[in-house]
Amino acid sequence: MAQGSDDTEDFTLESGIGRLQDNSPQRRVTAGEHVEDTLDLMRDIVVDMPLVAAGTVAVLGLVLGGWLARRR
């Protein structure tokens, strides 16, 4: 059972492959988008590991509280 040439054209590796730069929009990322991505990452960490997040906040609160207490 030999396949015709029409069947092999649909399955070549090069079909539909172009440069990545051709389809990407040329725009700059704003600082607001960086902040939004960072906040999304923090939200994901808090949701996935709430005990680690609570422990981190507690330690940071103790350090900041101690630093503020010494300043008075």
Secondary structure, 3 states (H helix, E strand, C coil): CCCCHHHHHCCCCCCCCCCHHHHCCCCCCCHHHHHHHHHHHHHHHHHHCHHHHHHHHHHHHHHHHHHHHHHC
